[in-house]
Amino acid sequence: MIAVEFGLITCMGVFNPVFAIYRLDQVPTDRVARTLSAWSETSKAAAAVLGACWQASPAPAPRSRSPACSS
């Protein structure tokens, strides 16, 4: 399981910058700064929303021990 997580994180670490460069190449030169600002603001807003959702989500219920495991 750890190897799968490591591979996934590695792939994301390679894919995201390469895809960002590809997308930035598609933007006209006079709009690069505006595009980067929009990406930055969107990223910050998404992090704030996800953080708020994480805080608002209820804690998981405690697991009860099954009778077969009790001694």
FIROTI-739223 format. One record per atom (N, C-alpha, C, O): residue number from 1; x, y, z negated; atom name; residue in one letter. Coordinates in steps of 0.001 Angstrom, whole numbers, plus 500000, padded with zeros to 6 digits. Atoms other than C-alpha are relative to their C-alpha. Example, Ala and Ser with C-alpha at 12.3 -4.5 7.8 and 13.67 -1.06 7.14 Angstrom:
<rs>
{resi=1 | px=500890 | py=498810 | pz=500000 | name=N | resn=A} .
{resi=1 | px=512300 | py=495500 | pz=492200 | name=CA | resn=A} .
{resi=1 | px=500900 | py=501200 | pz=500000 | name=C | resn=A} .
{resi=1 | px=501936 | py=501181 | pz=499335 | name=O | resn=A} .
{resi=2 | px=499180 | py=498810 | pz=500060 | name=N | resn=S} .
{resi=2 | px=513670 | py=498940 | pz=492860 | name=CA | resn=S} .
{resi=2 | px=499230 | py=501090 | pz=499270 | name=C | resn=S} .
{resi=2 | px=499739 | py=502198 | pz=499101 | name=O | resn=S} .
</rs>
This chain:
<rs>
{resi=1 | px=500816 | py=498815 | pz=500000 | name=N | resn=M} .
{resi=1 | px=500000 | py=500000 | pz=500000 | name=CA | resn=M} .
{resi=1 | px=500865 | py=501257 | pz=500000 | name=C | resn=M} .
{resi=1 | px=500538 | py=502236 | pz=500670 | name=O | resn=M} .
{resi=2 | px=499112 | py=498846 | pz=500052 | name=N | resn=I} .
{resi=2 | px=502832 | py=502388 | pz=499215 | name=CA | resn=I} .
{resi=2 | px=500630 | py=500246 | pz=501370 | name=C | resn=I} .
{resi=2 | px=500811 | py=501395 | pz=501771 | name=O | resn=I} .
{resi=3 | px=499406 | py=499848 | pz=498674 | name=N | resn=A} .
{resi=3 | px=504384 | py=501732 | pz=502619 | name=CA | resn=A} .
{resi=3 | px=499009 | py=500640 | pz=500975 | name=C | resn=A} .
{resi=3 | px=499399 | py=501448 | pz=501817 | name=O | resn=A} .
{resi=4 | px=501027 | py=499409 | pz=499134 | name=N | resn=V} .
{resi=4 | px=501096 | py=502603 | pz=504344 | name=CA | resn=V} .
{resi=4 | px=499864 | py=501490 | pz=499701 | name=C | resn=V} .
{resi=4 | px=499798 | py=502306 | pz=500620 | name=O | resn=V} .
{resi=5 | px=500092 | py=498592 | pz=500381 | name=N | resn=E} .
{resi=5 | px=500824 | py=505855 | pz=502388 | name=CA | resn=E} .
{resi=5 | px=501226 | py=500770 | pz=500484 | name=C | resn=E} .
{resi=5 | px=501099 | py=501877 | pz=501006 | name=O | resn=E} .
{resi=6 | px=498770 | py=499349 | pz=499544 | name=N | resn=F} .
{resi=6 | px=504445 | py=506702 | pz=503159 | name=CA | resn=F} .
{resi=6 | px=499962 | py=500215 | pz=501507 | name=C | resn=F} .
{resi=6 | px=500323 | py=501287 | pz=501992 | name=O | resn=F} .
{resi=7 | px=500088 | py=499867 | pz=498544 | name=N | resn=G} .
{resi=7 | px=503882 | py=506033 | pz=506864 | name=CA | resn=G} .
{resi=7 | px=499003 | py=501059 | pz=500412 | name=C | resn=G} .
{resi=7 | px=499257 | py=501820 | pz=501345 | name=O | resn=G} .
{resi=8 | px=501024 | py=499004 | pz=499683 | name=N | resn=L} .
{resi=8 | px=500736 | py=508146 | pz=506917 | name=CA | resn=L} .
{resi=8 | px=500502 | py=501408 | pz=499718 | name=C | resn=L} .
{resi=8 | px=500310 | py=502307 | pz=500537 | name=O | resn=L} .
{resi=9 | px=499454 | py=498687 | pz=500347 | name=N | resn=I} .
{resi=9 | px=502414 | py=511068 | pz=505160 | name=CA | resn=I} .
{resi=9 | px=501099 | py=500396 | pz=500982 | name=C | resn=I} .
{resi=9 | px=501182 | py=501558 | pz=501381 | name=O | resn=I} .
{resi=10 | px=498941 | py=499714 | pz=499031 | name=N | resn=T} .
{resi=10 | px=505407 | py=510803 | pz=507500 | name=CA | resn=T} .
{resi=10 | px=499411 | py=500396 | pz=501346 | name=C | resn=T} .
{resi=10 | px=499870 | py=501357 | pz=501963 | name=O | resn=T} .
{resi=11 | px=500636 | py=499669 | pz=498717 | name=N | resn=C} .
{resi=11 | px=503177 | py=510804 | pz=510587 | name=CA | resn=C} .
{resi=11 | px=499353 | py=501378 | pz=499955 | name=C | resn=C} .
{resi=11 | px=499446 | py=502138 | pz=500919 | name=O | resn=C} .
{resi=12 | px=500607 | py=498671 | pz=500117 | name=N | resn=M} .
{resi=12 | px=501266 | py=513838 | pz=509313 | name=CA | resn=M} .
{resi=12 | px=501068 | py=501081 | pz=499989 | name=C | resn=M} .
{resi=12 | px=500881 | py=502150 | pz=500569 | name=O | resn=M} .
{resi=13 | px=498913 | py=499031 | pz=500060 | name=N | resn=G} .
{resi=13 | px=504539 | py=515613 | pz=508585 | name=CA | resn=G} .
{resi=13 | px=500631 | py=500271 | pz=501348 | name=C | resn=G} .
{resi=13 | px=501158 | py=501358 | pz=501582 | name=O | resn=G} .
{resi=14 | px=499463 | py=499810 | pz=498652 | name=N | resn=V} .
{resi=14 | px=505660 | py=515095 | pz=512171 | name=CA | resn=V} .
{resi=14 | px=498934 | py=500587 | pz=500927 | name=C | resn=V} .
{resi=14 | px=499224 | py=501477 | pz=501726 | name=O | resn=V} .
{resi=15 | px=501063 | py=499587 | pz=499078 | name=N | resn=F} .
{resi=15 | px=502304 | py=515597 | pz=513913 | name=CA | resn=F} .
{resi=15 | px=499603 | py=501458 | pz=499820 | name=C | resn=F} .
{resi=15 | px=499474 | py=502183 | pz=500806 | name=O | resn=F} .
{resi=16 | px=500523 | py=498649 | pz=500234 | name=N | resn=N} .
{resi=16 | px=501189 | py=518848 | pz=512269 | name=CA | resn=N} .
{resi=16 | px=500876 | py=501100 | pz=500600 | name=C | resn=N} .
{resi=16 | px=500334 | py=501958 | pz=501298 | name=O | resn=N} .
{resi=17 | px=499203 | py=498941 | pz=499387 | name=N | resn=P} .
{resi=17 | px=504169 | py=521043 | pz=513260 | name=CA | resn=P} .
{resi=17 | px=500055 | py=499903 | pz=501529 | name=C | resn=P} .
{resi=17 | px=500041 | py=500923 | pz=502218 | name=O | resn=P} .
{resi=18 | px=499952 | py=500163 | pz=498543 | name=N | resn=V} .
{resi=18 | px=504332 | py=519567 | pz=516768 | name=CA | resn=V} .
{resi=18 | px=498696 | py=500487 | pz=500620 | name=C | resn=V} .
{resi=18 | px=498718 | py=501173 | pz=501642 | name=O | resn=V} .
{resi=19 | px=501294 | py=499570 | pz=499472 | name=N | resn=F} .
{resi=19 | px=500601 | py=520139 | pz=517313 | name=CA | resn=F} .
{resi=19 | px=499822 | py=501512 | pz=499846 | name=C | resn=F} .
{resi=19 | px=499231 | py=502157 | pz=500711 | name=O | resn=F} .
{resi=20 | px=500088 | py=498545 | pz=500181 | name=N | resn=A} .
{resi=20 | px=500843 | py=523671 | pz=515885 | name=CA | resn=A} .
{resi=20 | px=500796 | py=500726 | pz=501082 | name=C | resn=A} .
{resi=20 | px=500345 | py=501746 | pz=501603 | name=O | resn=A} .
{resi=21 | px=499202 | py=499381 | pz=498934 | name=N | resn=I} .
{resi=21 | px=503607 | py=524502 | pz=518370 | name=CA | resn=I} .
{resi=21 | px=499272 | py=499888 | pz=501330 | name=C | resn=I} .
{resi=21 | px=499254 | py=500840 | pz=502110 | name=O | resn=I} .
{resi=22 | px=500762 | py=500175 | pz=498758 | name=N | resn=Y} .
{resi=22 | px=501522 | py=523069 | pz=521204 | name=CA | resn=Y} .
{resi=22 | px=498839 | py=500990 | pz=500071 | name=C | resn=Y} .
{resi=22 | px=498621 | py=501630 | pz=501099 | name=O | resn=Y} .
{resi=23 | px=501132 | py=499070 | pz=500017 | name=N | resn=R} .
{resi=23 | px=498492 | py=525106 | pz=520160 | name=CA | resn=R} .
{resi=23 | px=500466 | py=501445 | pz=500141 | name=C | resn=R} .
{resi=23 | px=499811 | py=502242 | pz=500813 | name=O | resn=R} .
{resi=24 | px=499487 | py=498635 | pz=499925 | name=N | resn=L} .
{resi=24 | px=500585 | py=528257 | pz=519755 | name=CA | resn=L} .
{resi=24 | px=500476 | py=500332 | pz=501406 | name=C | resn=L} .
{resi=24 | px=500397 | py=501483 | pz=501835 | name=O | resn=L} .
{resi=25 | px=499585 | py=499774 | pz=498610 | name=N | resn=D} .
{resi=25 | px=501969 | py=527815 | pz=523270 | name=CA | resn=D} .
{resi=25 | px=498809 | py=500330 | pz=500896 | name=C | resn=D} .
{resi=25 | px=498983 | py=500965 | pz=501936 | name=O | resn=D} .
{resi=26 | px=501192 | py=499743 | pz=499200 | name=N | resn=Q} .
{resi=26 | px=498379 | py=527981 | pz=524581 | name=CA | resn=Q} .
{resi=26 | px=499446 | py=501416 | pz=499796 | name=C | resn=Q} .
{resi=26 | px=498627 | py=501885 | pz=500585 | name=O | resn=Q} .
{resi=27 | px=500504 | py=498668 | pz=500337 | name=N | resn=V} .
{resi=27 | px=497773 | py=531404 | pz=522977 | name=CA | resn=V} .
{resi=27 | px=500777 | py=501054 | pz=500793 | name=C | resn=V} .
{resi=27 | px=501999 | py=500961 | pz=500910 | name=O | resn=V} .
{resi=28 | px=499276 | py=498920 | pz=499318 | name=N | resn=P} .
{resi=28 | px=498577 | py=534539 | pz=524995 | name=CA | resn=P} .
{resi=28 | px=500976 | py=500692 | pz=499047 | name=C | resn=P} .
{resi=28 | px=500727 | py=500779 | pz=497845 | name=O | resn=P} .
{resi=29 | px=498919 | py=499431 | pz=500806 | name=N | resn=T} .
{resi=29 | px=501719 | py=536280 | pz=523772 | name=CA | resn=T} .
{resi=29 | px=499526 | py=501157 | pz=499125 | name=C | resn=T} .
{resi=29 | px=499999 | py=501306 | pz=497999 | name=O | resn=T} .
{resi=30 | px=500449 | py=498842 | pz=500777 | name=N | resn=D} .
{resi=30 | px=499881 | py=539405 | pz=522612 | name=CA | resn=D} .
{resi=30 | px=499069 | py=499618 | pz=498846 | name=C | resn=D} .
{resi=30 | px=498679 | py=500487 | pz=498066 | name=O | resn=D} .
{resi=31 | px=500909 | py=500426 | pz=501073 | name=N | resn=R} .
{resi=31 | px=497680 | py=537329 | pz=520261 | name=CA | resn=R} .
{resi=31 | px=500641 | py=499026 | pz=499018 | name=C | resn=R} .
{resi=31 | px=499944 | py=498445 | pz=498185 | name=O | resn=R} .
{resi=32 | px=499329 | py=500973 | pz=500873 | name=N | resn=V} .
{resi=32 | px=500294 | py=535195 | pz=518489 | name=CA | resn=V} .
{resi=32 | px=499903 | py=500419 | pz=498534 | name=C | resn=V} .
{resi=32 | px=499554 | py=499604 | pz=497680 | name=O | resn=V} .
{resi=33 | px=500038 | py=499537 | pz=501399 | name=N | resn=A} .
{resi=33 | px=500462 | py=537335 | pz=515327 | name=CA | resn=A} .
{resi=33 | px=498586 | py=499876 | pz=499437 | name=C | resn=A} .
{resi=33 | px=498401 | py=499473 | pz=498288 | name=O | resn=A} .
{resi=34 | px=501392 | py=500092 | pz=500442 | name=N | resn=R} .
{resi=34 | px=496668 | py=537466 | pz=515130 | name=CA | resn=R} .
{resi=34 | px=499614 | py=498539 | pz=499734 | name=C | resn=R} .
{resi=34 | px=498915 | py=498245 | pz=498765 | name=O | resn=R} .
{resi=35 | px=500302 | py=501419 | pz=500167 | name=N | resn=T} .
{resi=35 | px=496430 | py=533696 | pz=515544 | name=CA | resn=T} .
{resi=35 | px=500651 | py=499451 | pz=498730 | name=C | resn=T} .
{resi=35 | px=500017 | py=498717 | pz=497972 | name=O | resn=T} .
{resi=36 | px=499315 | py=500469 | pz=501203 | name=N | resn=L} .
{resi=36 | px=499020 | py=533031 | pz=512843 | name=CA | resn=L} .
{resi=36 | px=499332 | py=500535 | pz=498736 | name=C | resn=L} .
{resi=36 | px=499228 | py=499819 | pz=497741 | name=O | resn=L} .
{resi=37 | px=500713 | py=499427 | pz=501146 | name=N | resn=S} .
{resi=37 | px=497190 | py=535383 | pz=510466 | name=CA | resn=S} .
{resi=37 | px=498694 | py=499254 | pz=499754 | name=C | resn=S} .
{resi=37 | px=498348 | py=498965 | pz=498608 | name=O | resn=S} .
{resi=38 | px=501257 | py=500736 | pz=500140 | name=N | resn=A} .
{resi=38 | px=493901 | py=533589 | pz=511149 | name=CA | resn=A} .
{resi=38 | px=500246 | py=498611 | pz=499431 | name=C | resn=A} .
{resi=38 | px=499491 | py=498151 | pz=498574 | name=O | resn=A} .
{resi=39 | px=499674 | py=501332 | pz=500523 | name=N | resn=W} .
{resi=39 | px=495517 | py=530197 | pz=510522 | name=CA | resn=W} .
{resi=39 | px=500328 | py=500078 | pz=498517 | name=C | resn=W} .
{resi=39 | px=499904 | py=499226 | pz=497737 | name=O | resn=W} .
{resi=40 | px=499606 | py=499848 | pz=501393 | name=N | resn=S} .
{resi=40 | px=496998 | py=531453 | pz=507257 | name=CA | resn=S} .
{resi=40 | px=498782 | py=500241 | pz=499114 | name=C | resn=S} .
{resi=40 | px=498639 | py=499611 | pz=498067 | name=O | resn=S} .
{resi=41 | px=501197 | py=499703 | pz=500788 | name=N | resn=E} .
{resi=41 | px=493706 | py=532902 | pz=506003 | name=CA | resn=E} .
{resi=41 | px=499077 | py=498794 | pz=499917 | name=C | resn=E} .
{resi=41 | px=498514 | py=498512 | pz=498859 | name=O | resn=E} .
{resi=42 | px=500856 | py=501189 | pz=499999 | name=N | resn=T} .
{resi=42 | px=491770 | py=529798 | pz=507024 | name=CA | resn=T} .
{resi=42 | px=500558 | py=498930 | pz=499075 | name=C | resn=T} .
{resi=42 | px=499807 | py=498268 | pz=498358 | name=O | resn=T} .
{resi=43 | px=499363 | py=500989 | pz=500863 | name=N | resn=S} .
{resi=43 | px=494269 | py=527571 | pz=505254 | name=CA | resn=S} .
{resi=43 | px=499793 | py=500344 | pz=498526 | name=C | resn=S} .
{resi=43 | px=499492 | py=499468 | pz=497715 | name=O | resn=S} .
{resi=44 | px=500199 | py=499576 | pz=501390 | name=N | resn=K} .
{resi=44 | px=494027 | py=529614 | pz=502047 | name=CA | resn=K} .
{resi=44 | px=498546 | py=499833 | pz=499569 | name=C | resn=K} .
{resi=44 | px=498272 | py=499399 | pz=498450 | name=O | resn=K} .
{resi=45 | px=501417 | py=500140 | pz=500325 | name=N | resn=A} .
{resi=45 | px=490223 | py=529652 | pz=502184 | name=CA | resn=A} .
{resi=45 | px=499624 | py=498526 | pz=499822 | name=C | resn=A} .
{resi=45 | px=498874 | py=498181 | pz=498910 | name=O | resn=A} .
{resi=46 | px=500299 | py=501430 | pz=500108 | name=N | resn=A} .
{resi=46 | px=490064 | py=525895 | pz=502759 | name=CA | resn=A} .
{resi=46 | px=500557 | py=499437 | pz=498697 | name=C | resn=A} .
{resi=46 | px=499899 | py=498627 | pz=498043 | name=O | resn=A} .
{resi=47 | px=499411 | py=500470 | pz=501257 | name=N | resn=A} .
{resi=47 | px=492408 | py=525279 | pz=499818 | name=CA | resn=A} .
{resi=47 | px=499171 | py=500469 | pz=498810 | name=C | resn=A} .
{resi=47 | px=498991 | py=499718 | pz=497851 | name=O | resn=A} .
{resi=48 | px=500823 | py=499482 | pz=501093 | name=N | resn=A} .
{resi=48 | px=490247 | py=527499 | pz=497584 | name=CA | resn=A} .
{resi=48 | px=498677 | py=499240 | pz=499897 | name=C | resn=A} .
{resi=48 | px=498241 | py=498894 | pz=498799 | name=O | resn=A} .
{resi=49 | px=501271 | py=500719 | pz=500004 | name=N | resn=V} .
{resi=49 | px=487013 | py=525760 | pz=498625 | name=CA | resn=V} .
{resi=49 | px=500186 | py=498566 | pz=499500 | name=C | resn=V} .
{resi=49 | px=499407 | py=498085 | pz=498677 | name=O | resn=V} .
{resi=50 | px=499762 | py=501373 | pz=500439 | name=N | resn=L} .
{resi=50 | px=488463 | py=522278 | pz=498183 | name=CA | resn=L} .
{resi=50 | px=500364 | py=499942 | pz=498519 | name=C | resn=L} .
{resi=50 | px=499959 | py=499020 | pz=497812 | name=O | resn=L} .
{resi=51 | px=499670 | py=499942 | pz=501426 | name=N | resn=G} .
{resi=51 | px=489918 | py=523259 | pz=494813 | name=CA | resn=G} .
{resi=51 | px=498765 | py=500199 | pz=499145 | name=C | resn=G} .
{resi=51 | px=498628 | py=499580 | pz=498089 | name=O | resn=G} .
{resi=52 | px=501244 | py=499775 | pz=500738 | name=N | resn=A} .
{resi=52 | px=486530 | py=524552 | pz=493675 | name=CA | resn=A} .
{resi=52 | px=499142 | py=498737 | pz=499997 | name=C | resn=A} .
{resi=52 | px=498542 | py=498395 | pz=498978 | name=O | resn=A} .
{resi=53 | px=500770 | py=501255 | pz=499937 | name=N | resn=C} .
{resi=53 | px=484844 | py=521347 | pz=494866 | name=CA | resn=C} .
{resi=53 | px=500608 | py=498955 | pz=499077 | name=C | resn=C} .
{resi=53 | px=499884 | py=498203 | pz=498425 | name=O | resn=C} .
{resi=54 | px=499317 | py=500967 | pz=500859 | name=N | resn=W} .
{resi=54 | px=487447 | py=519286 | pz=493026 | name=CA | resn=W} .
{resi=54 | px=499668 | py=500266 | pz=498537 | name=C | resn=W} .
{resi=54 | px=499413 | py=499333 | pz=497775 | name=O | resn=W} .
{resi=55 | px=500298 | py=499640 | pz=501387 | name=N | resn=Q} .
{resi=55 | px=486819 | py=521195 | pz=489781 | name=CA | resn=Q} .
{resi=55 | px=498531 | py=499748 | pz=499665 | name=C | resn=Q} .
{resi=55 | px=498203 | py=499391 | pz=498534 | name=O | resn=Q} .
{resi=56 | px=501433 | py=500141 | pz=500246 | name=N | resn=A} .
{resi=56 | px=483040 | py=520986 | pz=490175 | name=CA | resn=A} .
{resi=56 | px=499541 | py=498548 | pz=500014 | name=C | resn=A} .
{resi=56 | px=498466 | py=498232 | pz=499504 | name=O | resn=A} .
{resi=57 | px=500424 | py=501402 | pz=499914 | name=N | resn=S} .
{resi=57 | px=482956 | py=517255 | pz=490850 | name=CA | resn=S} .
{resi=57 | px=500028 | py=499366 | pz=498610 | name=C | resn=S} .
{resi=57 | px=500934 | py=499627 | pz=497818 | name=O | resn=S} .
{resi=58 | px=500040 | py=500631 | pz=501326 | name=N | resn=P} .
{resi=58 | px=481954 | py=515163 | pz=487848 | name=CA | resn=P} .
{resi=58 | px=501118 | py=498972 | pz=499842 | name=C | resn=P} .
{resi=58 | px=501581 | py=498369 | pz=500810 | name=O | resn=P} .
{resi=59 | px=498973 | py=501001 | pz=500296 | name=N | resn=A} .
{resi=59 | px=484507 | py=512961 | pz=486165 | name=CA | resn=A} .
{resi=59 | px=499405 | py=498612 | pz=500201 | name=C | resn=A} .
{resi=59 | px=498216 | py=498406 | pz=499958 | name=O | resn=A} .
{resi=60 | px=500535 | py=501356 | pz=499828 | name=N | resn=P} .
{resi=60 | px=484187 | py=509275 | pz=486975 | name=CA | resn=P} .
{resi=60 | px=499593 | py=499403 | pz=498659 | name=C | resn=P} .
{resi=60 | px=500199 | py=499685 | pz=497625 | name=O | resn=P} .
{resi=61 | px=500467 | py=500657 | pz=501212 | name=N | resn=A} .
{resi=61 | px=482285 | py=507199 | pz=484460 | name=CA | resn=A} .
{resi=61 | px=501047 | py=498998 | pz=499514 | name=C | resn=A} .
{resi=61 | px=501715 | py=498353 | pz=500323 | name=O | resn=A} .
{resi=62 | px=499027 | py=500980 | pz=500494 | name=N | resn=P} .
{resi=62 | px=484446 | py=505090 | pz=482172 | name=CA | resn=P} .
{resi=62 | px=499588 | py=498576 | pz=500384 | name=C | resn=P} .
{resi=62 | px=498405 | py=498238 | pz=500397 | name=O | resn=P} .
{resi=63 | px=500282 | py=501385 | pz=499617 | name=N | resn=R} .
{resi=63 | px=484735 | py=501476 | pz=483244 | name=CA | resn=R} .
{resi=63 | px=499716 | py=499181 | pz=498746 | name=C | resn=R} .
{resi=63 | px=500411 | py=499282 | pz=497735 | name=O | resn=R} .
{resi=64 | px=500304 | py=500874 | pz=501137 | name=N | resn=S} .
{resi=64 | px=483118 | py=498983 | pz=480955 | name=CA | resn=S} .
{resi=64 | px=500733 | py=498679 | pz=500228 | name=C | resn=S} .
{resi=64 | px=500918 | py=498231 | pz=501360 | name=O | resn=S} .
{resi=65 | px=499304 | py=501280 | pz=499904 | name=N | resn=R} .
{resi=65 | px=484948 | py=495789 | pz=480189 | name=CA | resn=R} .
{resi=65 | px=498967 | py=498903 | pz=500202 | name=C | resn=R} .
{resi=65 | px=497935 | py=498868 | pz=499532 | name=O | resn=R} .
{resi=66 | px=500940 | py=501104 | pz=499769 | name=N | resn=S} .
{resi=66 | px=483267 | py=492711 | pz=481540 | name=CA | resn=S} .
{resi=66 | px=500147 | py=498976 | pz=498865 | name=C | resn=S} .
{resi=66 | px=501228 | py=498845 | pz=498292 | name=O | resn=S} .
{resi=67 | px=499926 | py=500975 | pz=501099 | name=N | resn=P} .
{resi=67 | px=482419 | py=489993 | pz=478982 | name=CA | resn=P} .
{resi=67 | px=501056 | py=498928 | pz=500217 | name=C | resn=P} .
{resi=67 | px=501586 | py=498379 | pz=499252 | name=O | resn=P} .
{resi=68 | px=499019 | py=501055 | pz=499730 | name=N | resn=A} .
{resi=68 | px=484765 | py=487565 | pz=480714 | name=CA | resn=A} .
{resi=68 | px=501410 | py=500439 | pz=499580 | name=C | resn=A} .
{resi=68 | px=502262 | py=499603 | pz=499280 | name=O | resn=A} .
{resi=69 | px=498664 | py=499505 | pz=500335 | name=N | resn=C} .
{resi=69 | px=487742 | py=489798 | pz=479940 | name=CA | resn=C} .
{resi=69 | px=500172 | py=500262 | pz=498510 | name=C | resn=C} .
{resi=69 | px=501302 | py=500421 | pz=498046 | name=O | resn=C} .
{resi=70 | px=499871 | py=499703 | pz=501436 | name=N | resn=S} .
{resi=70 | px=486963 | py=490407 | pz=476261 | name=CA | resn=S} .
{resi=70 | px=500480 | py=498762 | pz=499250 | name=C | resn=S} .
{resi=70 | px=500198 | py=497621 | pz=499617 | name=O | resn=S} .
{resi=71 | px=499474 | py=501139 | pz=500764 | name=N | resn=S} .
{resi=71 | px=488703 | py=488313 | pz=473687 | name=CA | resn=S} .
{resi=71 | px=499387 | py=499906 | pz=498627 | name=C | resn=S} .
{resi=71 | px=499724 | py=499003 | pz=497861 | name=O | resn=S} .
</rs>
